[in-house]
């Protein structure tokens, strides 16, 4: 079995998606449909924006979504199962046939707006922790006053924590003392995938209520690490995703246990391929390219 996987925020880069746009009518149709649905030129955002503009959460998320779906369309490929890292999960749902391109675009736009403004509601931040395993991180975070949790279990030795600004700041030296090789504060607008996202997730639920989910090919959810059997359950799962941990390591391991023998990453960069090498070196992973 082959898995199609889609990256999350941080993979965006100026000019993203231009290669598939130029090479494929199917990819151009994706860009055009998303642009028509949202009322602005997504191709211009992806191709002409500088790094700072694309770093903004609301811009990064719709750009990643569009390029991920367009890349899969350009591939003319039929994967067996799907998964996406955080915002990448929306591209996975569309490419699996679970969600329409238009509904996905509207949801991603709303999600980006909510996450971009999250820091105004409840100030928070995130930090990457390198070279320390999750049990030790969790034990260390328990010593910190305030809200700080594991937000992303990306792969062995690469974890992201999230929480209140003061709590994350207090956690950094403790994690270094516990043996972390590096702890790197991230330039984000809020404490994503943490309890501080409760209000944005509630608002996201209102948007999700209007979306149509149908039975498609299996998509391994960030929250459960397993495929969602009842399509209507994606509403609750995607609401939870904003405030719950992205369990990428377990999702990948479950896909392999279920028979996946190759991973193909659709979108800019090769971040997920790098993570996969740290999760299981025996299963090949590559990025789709039109070149």
ROSE-848354 format. One record per residue (C-alpha): x, y, z; residue number from 1. Coordinates in nm, 4 decimals, decimal comma, always signed. Layout:
! residues N
<atom xx="X" yy="Y" zz="Z" i="NUM"/>
...
//
This chain:
! residues 291
<atom xx="+0,0000" yy="+0,0000" zz="+0,0000" i="1"/>
<atom xx="+0,1097" yy="+0,3543" zz="-0,0712" i="2"/>
<atom xx="+0,0338" yy="+0,6503" zz="+0,1572" i="3"/>
<atom xx="-0,0027" yy="+1,0092" zz="+0,0361" i="4"/>
<atom xx="+0,1085" yy="+1,2547" zz="+0,3063" i="5"/>
<atom xx="+0,0772" yy="+1,6328" zz="+0,3253" i="6"/>
<atom xx="+0,3006" yy="+1,8702" zz="+0,5270" i="7"/>
<atom xx="+0,2026" yy="+2,1252" zz="+0,7882" i="8"/>
<atom xx="+0,2914" yy="+2,4842" zz="+0,8623" i="9"/>
<atom xx="+0,6619" yy="+2,5569" zz="+0,8343" i="10"/>
<atom xx="+0,6994" yy="+2,3906" zz="+0,4944" i="11"/>
<atom xx="+0,5810" yy="+2,6971" zz="+0,3016" i="12"/>
<atom xx="+0,8308" yy="+2,8729" zz="+0,0764" i="13"/>
<atom xx="+0,8160" yy="+3,1545" zz="-0,1819" i="14"/>
<atom xx="+0,7208" yy="+3,0258" zz="-0,5274" i="15"/>
<atom xx="+0,5588" yy="+2,7143" zz="-0,3825" i="16"/>
<atom xx="+0,3484" yy="+2,5187" zz="-0,6289" i="17"/>
<atom xx="+0,4682" yy="+2,7003" zz="-0,9432" i="18"/>
<atom xx="+0,6192" yy="+2,3793" zz="-1,0807" i="19"/>
<atom xx="+0,2944" yy="+2,1808" zz="-1,0670" i="20"/>
<atom xx="+0,0890" yy="+2,4825" zz="-1,1817" i="21"/>
<atom xx="+0,3005" yy="+2,5157" zz="-1,4959" i="22"/>
<atom xx="+0,3091" yy="+2,1428" zz="-1,5671" i="23"/>
<atom xx="-0,0492" yy="+2,0304" zz="-1,5069" i="24"/>
<atom xx="-0,3954" yy="+2,1420" zz="-1,6132" i="25"/>
<atom xx="-0,5399" yy="+1,9530" zz="-1,3164" i="26"/>
<atom xx="-0,3182" yy="+2,1509" zz="-1,0779" i="27"/>
<atom xx="-0,4180" yy="+2,4810" zz="-1,2379" i="28"/>
<atom xx="-0,7832" yy="+2,3889" zz="-1,1938" i="29"/>
<atom xx="-0,7240" yy="+2,3378" zz="-0,8217" i="30"/>
<atom xx="-0,5690" yy="+2,6840" zz="-0,7891" i="31"/>
<atom xx="-0,8500" yy="+2,8407" zz="-0,9920" i="32"/>
<atom xx="-1,1262" yy="+2,6696" zz="-0,7945" i="33"/>
<atom xx="-0,9774" yy="+2,7656" zz="-0,4583" i="34"/>
<atom xx="-0,9312" yy="+3,1250" zz="-0,5787" i="35"/>
<atom xx="-1,2921" yy="+3,1435" zz="-0,7005" i="36"/>
<atom xx="-1,4229" yy="+2,9931" zz="-0,3760" i="37"/>
<atom xx="-1,2314" yy="+3,2359" zz="-0,1534" i="38"/>
<atom xx="-1,2391" yy="+3,5444" zz="-0,3738" i="39"/>
<atom xx="-0,8677" yy="+3,6120" zz="-0,4108" i="40"/>
<atom xx="-0,5780" yy="+3,4925" zz="-0,6259" i="41"/>
<atom xx="-0,4166" yy="+3,2029" zz="-0,4395" i="42"/>
<atom xx="-0,1630" yy="+3,1483" zz="-0,7186" i="43"/>
<atom xx="-0,0378" yy="+3,5049" zz="-0,6709" i="44"/>
<atom xx="-0,0114" yy="+3,4455" zz="-0,2957" i="45"/>
<atom xx="+0,1959" yy="+3,1314" zz="-0,3483" i="46"/>
<atom xx="+0,4145" yy="+3,2483" zz="-0,6371" i="47"/>
<atom xx="+0,4752" yy="+3,6177" zz="-0,5661" i="48"/>
<atom xx="+0,4758" yy="+3,6515" zz="-0,1867" i="49"/>
<atom xx="+0,7962" yy="+3,6920" zz="+0,0087" i="50"/>
<atom xx="+0,8956" yy="+3,4673" zz="+0,2967" i="51"/>
<atom xx="+0,7526" yy="+3,6985" zz="+0,5633" i="52"/>
<atom xx="+0,4128" yy="+3,7184" zz="+0,3942" i="53"/>
<atom xx="+0,3917" yy="+3,3406" zz="+0,3603" i="54"/>
<atom xx="+0,4960" yy="+3,2938" zz="+0,7220" i="55"/>
<atom xx="+0,1711" yy="+3,4587" zz="+0,8381" i="56"/>
<atom xx="-0,0539" yy="+3,1786" zz="+0,9605" i="57"/>
<atom xx="-0,3599" yy="+3,2699" zz="+0,7542" i="58"/>
<atom xx="-0,1485" yy="+3,2860" zz="+0,4360" i="59"/>
<atom xx="+0,0632" yy="+2,9785" zz="+0,5063" i="60"/>
<atom xx="-0,2310" yy="+2,7500" zz="+0,5694" i="61"/>
<atom xx="-0,4308" yy="+2,8201" zz="+0,2546" i="62"/>
<atom xx="-0,1105" yy="+2,8137" zz="+0,0476" i="63"/>
<atom xx="-0,0084" yy="+2,4740" zz="+0,1860" i="64"/>
<atom xx="-0,3576" yy="+2,3369" zz="+0,1397" i="65"/>
<atom xx="-0,3800" yy="+2,4486" zz="-0,2231" i="66"/>
<atom xx="-0,0317" yy="+2,3327" zz="-0,3207" i="67"/>
<atom xx="-0,0828" yy="+1,9971" zz="-0,1496" i="68"/>
<atom xx="-0,4082" yy="+1,9238" zz="-0,3319" i="69"/>
<atom xx="-0,2730" yy="+2,0625" zz="-0,6620" i="70"/>
<atom xx="+0,0391" yy="+1,8449" zz="-0,6358" i="71"/>
<atom xx="-0,1706" yy="+1,5349" zz="-0,5815" i="72"/>
<atom xx="-0,3924" yy="+1,6295" zz="-0,8765" i="73"/>
<atom xx="-0,0861" yy="+1,6806" zz="-1,0953" i="74"/>
<atom xx="+0,0481" yy="+1,3384" zz="-1,0021" i="75"/>
<atom xx="-0,2560" yy="+1,1566" zz="-1,1441" i="76"/>
<atom xx="-0,1813" yy="+0,9112" zz="-0,8672" i="77"/>
<atom xx="-0,4207" yy="+0,6964" zz="-0,6622" i="78"/>
<atom xx="-0,2889" yy="+0,6431" zz="-0,3099" i="79"/>
<atom xx="-0,4370" yy="+0,3768" zz="-0,0837" i="80"/>
<atom xx="-0,4352" yy="+0,5771" zz="+0,2409" i="81"/>
<atom xx="-0,3781" yy="+0,9396" zz="+0,3391" i="82"/>
<atom xx="-0,2532" yy="+1,1535" zz="+0,6255" i="83"/>
<atom xx="-0,1572" yy="+1,5157" zz="+0,6788" i="84"/>
<atom xx="+0,0386" yy="+1,6926" zz="+0,9494" i="85"/>
<atom xx="-0,1877" yy="+1,9490" zz="+1,1223" i="86"/>
<atom xx="-0,3140" yy="+2,1753" zz="+0,8392" i="87"/>
<atom xx="-0,2022" yy="+1,9031" zz="+0,5969" i="88"/>
<atom xx="-0,4892" yy="+1,6908" zz="+0,7222" i="89"/>
<atom xx="-0,7343" yy="+1,9053" zz="+0,5225" i="90"/>
<atom xx="-0,5487" yy="+1,8363" zz="+0,1967" i="91"/>
<atom xx="-0,5475" yy="+1,4664" zz="+0,2863" i="92"/>
<atom xx="-0,9246" yy="+1,4717" zz="+0,3358" i="93"/>
<atom xx="-0,9849" yy="+1,6338" zz="-0,0021" i="94"/>
<atom xx="-0,7509" yy="+1,4032" zz="-0,1927" i="95"/>
<atom xx="-0,9045" yy="+1,0981" zz="-0,0242" i="96"/>
<atom xx="-1,2515" yy="+1,1983" zz="-0,1438" i="97"/>
<atom xx="-1,3806" yy="+1,2690" zz="+0,2077" i="98"/>
<atom xx="-1,4211" yy="+1,6463" zz="+0,1653" i="99"/>
<atom xx="-1,4812" yy="+1,8680" zz="-0,1366" i="100"/>
<atom xx="-1,2108" yy="+2,1077" zz="-0,2544" i="101"/>
<atom xx="-1,4431" yy="+2,4043" zz="-0,1947" i="102"/>
<atom xx="-1,5491" yy="+2,3052" zz="+0,1570" i="103"/>
<atom xx="-1,1864" yy="+2,2338" zz="+0,2400" i="104"/>
<atom xx="-1,0800" yy="+2,5780" zz="+0,1181" i="105"/>
<atom xx="-1,3451" yy="+2,7528" zz="+0,3277" i="106"/>
<atom xx="-1,2506" yy="+2,5526" zz="+0,6368" i="107"/>
<atom xx="-0,8797" yy="+2,6169" zz="+0,5917" i="108"/>
<atom xx="-0,9404" yy="+2,9886" zz="+0,5472" i="109"/>
<atom xx="-1,1444" yy="+2,9981" zz="+0,8689" i="110"/>
<atom xx="-0,8880" yy="+2,7894" zz="+1,0555" i="111"/>
<atom xx="-0,6054" yy="+3,0180" zz="+0,9446" i="112"/>
<atom xx="-0,7938" yy="+3,3280" zz="+1,0552" i="113"/>
<atom xx="-0,8740" yy="+3,1760" zz="+1,3950" i="114"/>
<atom xx="-0,5192" yy="+3,0612" zz="+1,4549" i="115"/>
<atom xx="-0,3713" yy="+3,3915" zz="+1,3372" i="116"/>
<atom xx="-0,5825" yy="+3,5766" zz="+1,5929" i="117"/>
<atom xx="-0,5429" yy="+3,3191" zz="+1,8704" i="118"/>
<atom xx="-0,2712" yy="+3,5164" zz="+2,0444" i="119"/>
<atom xx="-0,5036" yy="+3,8137" zz="+2,0777" i="120"/>
<atom xx="-0,7543" yy="+3,6001" zz="+2,2688" i="121"/>
<atom xx="-0,5044" yy="+3,4124" zz="+2,4863" i="122"/>
<atom xx="-0,1329" yy="+3,4909" zz="+2,4497" i="123"/>
<atom xx="+0,0703" yy="+3,1786" zz="+2,3907" i="124"/>
<atom xx="+0,3723" yy="+3,0413" zz="+2,2098" i="125"/>
<atom xx="+0,5520" yy="+2,7221" zz="+2,1068" i="126"/>
<atom xx="+0,9047" yy="+2,5777" zz="+2,1106" i="127"/>
<atom xx="+1,0773" yy="+2,2868" zz="+1,9370" i="128"/>
<atom xx="+1,2550" yy="+2,0386" zz="+2,1624" i="129"/>
<atom xx="+1,5348" yy="+1,8373" zz="+2,0008" i="130"/>
<atom xx="+1,7048" yy="+1,5277" zz="+2,1335" i="131"/>
<atom xx="+1,4718" yy="+1,4486" zz="+2,4230" i="132"/>
<atom xx="+1,2055" yy="+1,1794" zz="+2,4320" i="133"/>
<atom xx="+0,8433" yy="+1,2534" zz="+2,5184" i="134"/>
<atom xx="+0,8237" yy="+1,0761" zz="+2,8584" i="135"/>
<atom xx="+1,1074" yy="+1,2966" zz="+2,9846" i="136"/>
<atom xx="+0,9533" yy="+1,6074" zz="+2,8279" i="137"/>
<atom xx="+0,6151" yy="+1,5332" zz="+2,9870" i="138"/>
<atom xx="+0,7732" yy="+1,4723" zz="+3,3269" i="139"/>
<atom xx="+0,9646" yy="+1,8001" zz="+3,2992" i="140"/>
<atom xx="+0,6624" yy="+2,0029" zz="+3,1906" i="141"/>
<atom xx="+0,4714" yy="+1,8783" zz="+3,4953" i="142"/>
<atom xx="+0,7115" yy="+2,0828" zz="+3,7096" i="143"/>
<atom xx="+0,6171" yy="+2,4096" zz="+3,5373" i="144"/>
<atom xx="+0,3510" yy="+2,6456" zz="+3,6724" i="145"/>
<atom xx="+0,0935" yy="+2,7320" zz="+3,4072" i="146"/>
<atom xx="-0,0234" yy="+2,5630" zz="+3,0884" i="147"/>
<atom xx="+0,2437" yy="+2,3994" zz="+2,8720" i="148"/>
<atom xx="+0,1960" yy="+2,0669" zz="+2,6925" i="149"/>
<atom xx="+0,3394" yy="+1,8488" zz="+2,4176" i="150"/>
<atom xx="+0,1786" yy="+1,9797" zz="+2,0977" i="151"/>
<atom xx="+0,3508" yy="+1,7825" zz="+1,8195" i="152"/>
<atom xx="+0,5075" yy="+1,4378" zz="+1,8437" i="153"/>
<atom xx="+0,6814" yy="+1,4688" zz="+1,5070" i="154"/>
<atom xx="+0,9355" yy="+1,1873" zz="+1,5272" i="155"/>
<atom xx="+1,1803" yy="+1,0432" zz="+1,7803" i="156"/>
<atom xx="+1,3958" yy="+1,3288" zz="+1,9050" i="157"/>
<atom xx="+1,1800" yy="+1,6064" zz="+1,7573" i="158"/>
<atom xx="+0,8907" yy="+1,7369" zz="+1,9654" i="159"/>
<atom xx="+0,7070" yy="+2,0701" zz="+1,9903" i="160"/>
<atom xx="+0,5684" yy="+2,2120" zz="+2,3130" i="161"/>
<atom xx="+0,2928" yy="+2,4727" zz="+2,3361" i="162"/>
<atom xx="+0,1347" yy="+2,6864" zz="+2,6051" i="163"/>
<atom xx="+0,1254" yy="+3,0176" zz="+2,7890" i="164"/>
<atom xx="+0,4193" yy="+3,2474" zz="+2,7130" i="165"/>
<atom xx="+0,5515" yy="+3,2450" zz="+3,0692" i="166"/>
<atom xx="+0,5091" yy="+2,8692" zz="+3,1071" i="167"/>
<atom xx="+0,6979" yy="+2,7914" zz="+2,7850" i="168"/>
<atom xx="+0,9754" yy="+3,0311" zz="+2,8878" i="169"/>
<atom xx="+1,0024" yy="+2,8574" zz="+3,2252" i="170"/>
<atom xx="+1,0090" yy="+2,5145" zz="+3,0608" i="171"/>
<atom xx="+1,3007" yy="+2,5871" zz="+2,8273" i="172"/>
<atom xx="+1,5857" yy="+2,5840" zz="+3,0861" i="173"/>
<atom xx="+1,4312" yy="+2,2829" zz="+3,2624" i="174"/>
<atom xx="+1,4230" yy="+2,0881" zz="+2,9356" i="175"/>
<atom xx="+1,7836" yy="+2,1827" zz="+2,8688" i="176"/>
<atom xx="+1,8797" yy="+2,0591" zz="+3,2150" i="177"/>
<atom xx="+1,6901" yy="+1,7368" zz="+3,1448" i="178"/>
<atom xx="+1,9130" yy="+1,6681" zz="+2,8459" i="179"/>
<atom xx="+1,7580" yy="+1,8371" zz="+2,5423" i="180"/>
<atom xx="+2,0166" yy="+1,9101" zz="+2,2737" i="181"/>
<atom xx="+1,8350" yy="+2,2290" zz="+2,1780" i="182"/>
<atom xx="+1,5104" yy="+2,4071" zz="+2,2620" i="183"/>
<atom xx="+1,4120" yy="+2,6570" zz="+1,9951" i="184"/>
<atom xx="+1,1325" yy="+2,9143" zz="+2,0450" i="185"/>
<atom xx="+0,9055" yy="+2,9290" zz="+1,7383" i="186"/>
<atom xx="+0,7745" yy="+3,2427" zz="+1,5703" i="187"/>
<atom xx="+0,4020" yy="+3,1696" zz="+1,5968" i="188"/>
<atom xx="+0,0954" yy="+3,3746" zz="+1,6871" i="189"/>
<atom xx="-0,0482" yy="+3,1425" zz="+1,9509" i="190"/>
<atom xx="-0,0257" yy="+2,8208" zz="+2,1530" i="191"/>
<atom xx="-0,1517" yy="+2,5861" zz="+1,8811" i="192"/>
<atom xx="-0,2512" yy="+2,2300" zz="+1,9737" i="193"/>
<atom xx="-0,2857" yy="+2,3176" zz="+2,3400" i="194"/>
<atom xx="-0,5724" yy="+2,3871" zz="+2,5844" i="195"/>
<atom xx="-0,5299" yy="+2,7582" zz="+2,5082" i="196"/>
<atom xx="-0,6944" yy="+2,6871" zz="+2,1726" i="197"/>
<atom xx="-1,0269" yy="+2,5941" zz="+2,3324" i="198"/>
<atom xx="-1,2109" yy="+2,9064" zz="+2,2160" i="199"/>
<atom xx="-1,0762" yy="+2,8970" zz="+1,8575" i="200"/>
<atom xx="-1,1679" yy="+2,5280" zz="+1,8378" i="201"/>
<atom xx="-1,5213" yy="+2,6105" zz="+1,9525" i="202"/>
<atom xx="-1,5475" yy="+2,8692" zz="+1,6734" i="203"/>
<atom xx="-1,4007" yy="+2,6174" zz="+1,4283" i="204"/>
<atom xx="-1,6775" yy="+2,3747" zz="+1,5234" i="205"/>
<atom xx="-1,9344" yy="+2,6230" zz="+1,3913" i="206"/>
<atom xx="-1,7657" yy="+2,6245" zz="+1,0501" i="207"/>
<atom xx="-1,7242" yy="+2,2463" zz="+1,0488" i="208"/>
<atom xx="-2,0976" yy="+2,2028" zz="+1,1104" i="209"/>
<atom xx="-2,1686" yy="+2,3381" zz="+0,7611" i="210"/>
<atom xx="-1,9189" yy="+2,1151" zz="+0,5779" i="211"/>
<atom xx="-2,0142" yy="+1,7887" zz="+0,4081" i="212"/>
<atom xx="-1,8026" yy="+1,4819" zz="+0,4867" i="213"/>
<atom xx="-1,8499" yy="+1,1592" zz="+0,2930" i="214"/>
<atom xx="-1,6942" yy="+0,8140" zz="+0,2857" i="215"/>
<atom xx="-1,3600" yy="+0,8254" zz="+0,1073" i="216"/>
<atom xx="-1,0340" yy="+0,6358" zz="+0,1247" i="217"/>
<atom xx="-0,8826" yy="+0,5997" zz="+0,4756" i="218"/>
<atom xx="-0,7306" yy="+0,9108" zz="+0,6360" i="219"/>
<atom xx="-0,5272" yy="+0,8598" zz="+0,9531" i="220"/>
<atom xx="-0,6278" yy="+1,1362" zz="+1,1937" i="221"/>
<atom xx="-0,3758" yy="+1,3388" zz="+1,3940" i="222"/>
<atom xx="-0,5882" yy="+1,3083" zz="+1,7069" i="223"/>
<atom xx="-0,6615" yy="+0,9330" zz="+1,7028" i="224"/>
<atom xx="-0,3719" yy="+0,8067" zz="+1,4819" i="225"/>
<atom xx="-0,6303" yy="+0,5833" zz="+1,3099" i="226"/>
<atom xx="-0,8708" yy="+0,6191" zz="+1,0164" i="227"/>
<atom xx="-1,2077" yy="+0,7722" zz="+1,1023" i="228"/>
<atom xx="-1,4774" yy="+0,5196" zz="+1,0106" i="229"/>
<atom xx="-1,7859" yy="+0,7458" zz="+1,0242" i="230"/>
<atom xx="-1,7281" yy="+1,0521" zz="+0,7992" i="231"/>
<atom xx="-1,9456" yy="+1,2721" zz="+1,0220" i="232"/>
<atom xx="-1,6978" yy="+1,2151" zz="+1,3069" i="233"/>
<atom xx="-1,4461" yy="+1,4326" zz="+1,1234" i="234"/>
<atom xx="-1,6299" yy="+1,7398" zz="+1,2527" i="235"/>
<atom xx="-1,5430" yy="+1,6536" zz="+1,6115" i="236"/>
<atom xx="-1,1965" yy="+1,5274" zz="+1,5207" i="237"/>
<atom xx="-1,0983" yy="+1,8459" zz="+1,3351" i="238"/>
<atom xx="-1,2339" yy="+2,0592" zz="+1,6175" i="239"/>
<atom xx="-1,0215" yy="+1,8633" zz="+1,8643" i="240"/>
<atom xx="-0,7197" yy="+1,8863" zz="+1,6345" i="241"/>
<atom xx="-0,6790" yy="+2,2580" zz="+1,7094" i="242"/>
<atom xx="-0,6316" yy="+2,1976" zz="+2,0811" i="243"/>
<atom xx="-0,4992" yy="+1,8389" zz="+2,0930" i="244"/>
<atom xx="-0,1602" yy="+1,6879" zz="+2,0195" i="245"/>
<atom xx="-0,0529" yy="+1,6068" zz="+1,6636" i="246"/>
<atom xx="+0,0465" yy="+1,2416" zz="+1,7084" i="247"/>
<atom xx="+0,2437" yy="+1,2044" zz="+1,3874" i="248"/>
<atom xx="+0,4862" yy="+0,9359" zz="+1,5046" i="249"/>
<atom xx="+0,2071" yy="+0,6991" zz="+1,6072" i="250"/>
<atom xx="+0,0083" yy="+0,7780" zz="+1,2907" i="251"/>
<atom xx="+0,3027" yy="+0,6758" zz="+1,0723" i="252"/>
<atom xx="+0,3705" yy="+0,3638" zz="+1,2759" i="253"/>
<atom xx="+0,0059" yy="+0,2612" zz="+1,2488" i="254"/>
<atom xx="+0,0076" yy="+0,3094" zz="+0,8734" i="255"/>
<atom xx="+0,3145" yy="+0,0882" zz="+0,8442" i="256"/>
<atom xx="+0,1596" yy="-0,1736" zz="+1,0741" i="257"/>
<atom xx="-0,1508" yy="-0,1703" zz="+0,8525" i="258"/>
<atom xx="+0,0530" yy="-0,2465" zz="+0,5418" i="259"/>
<atom xx="+0,1902" yy="+0,0805" zz="+0,4000" i="260"/>
<atom xx="+0,5136" yy="+0,0099" zz="+0,2123" i="261"/>
<atom xx="+0,5869" yy="+0,3551" zz="+0,0677" i="262"/>
<atom xx="+0,5137" yy="+0,7198" zz="+0,1544" i="263"/>
<atom xx="+0,4859" yy="+1,0012" zz="-0,0998" i="264"/>
<atom xx="+0,4865" yy="+1,3614" zz="+0,0246" i="265"/>
<atom xx="+0,2763" yy="+1,6105" zz="-0,1729" i="266"/>
<atom xx="+0,3569" yy="+1,9775" zz="-0,1247" i="267"/>
<atom xx="+0,6603" yy="+2,2021" zz="-0,0819" i="268"/>
<atom xx="+0,9748" yy="+2,0616" zz="+0,0746" i="269"/>
<atom xx="+1,0568" yy="+1,7253" zz="+0,2252" i="270"/>
<atom xx="+0,9953" yy="+1,7833" zz="+0,5958" i="271"/>
<atom xx="+0,7772" yy="+1,4758" zz="+0,6398" i="272"/>
<atom xx="+1,0219" yy="+1,2556" zz="+0,4486" i="273"/>
<atom xx="+1,2892" yy="+1,3613" zz="+0,6968" i="274"/>
<atom xx="+1,0651" yy="+1,2746" zz="+0,9905" i="275"/>
<atom xx="+0,9819" yy="+0,9368" zz="+0,8377" i="276"/>
<atom xx="+1,3488" yy="+0,8411" zz="+0,8253" i="277"/>
<atom xx="+1,3627" yy="+0,8917" zz="+1,2012" i="278"/>
<atom xx="+1,0433" yy="+0,6951" zz="+1,2610" i="279"/>
<atom xx="+1,1235" yy="+0,3948" zz="+1,0418" i="280"/>
<atom xx="+1,4247" yy="+0,3853" zz="+0,8101" i="281"/>
<atom xx="+1,3086" yy="+0,0662" zz="+0,6392" i="282"/>
<atom xx="+1,0061" yy="+0,2198" zz="+0,4629" i="283"/>
<atom xx="+1,0888" yy="+0,4400" zz="+0,1603" i="284"/>
<atom xx="+0,9625" yy="+0,7972" zz="+0,1466" i="285"/>
<atom xx="+0,9907" yy="+1,0492" zz="-0,1354" i="286"/>
<atom xx="+0,8487" yy="+1,3849" zz="-0,2369" i="287"/>
<atom xx="+0,6390" yy="+1,4019" zz="-0,5525" i="288"/>
<atom xx="+0,7978" yy="+1,6215" zz="-0,8158" i="289"/>
<atom xx="+0,6928" yy="+1,6998" zz="-1,1734" i="290"/>
<atom xx="+1,0577" yy="+1,7377" zz="-1,2753" i="291"/>
//
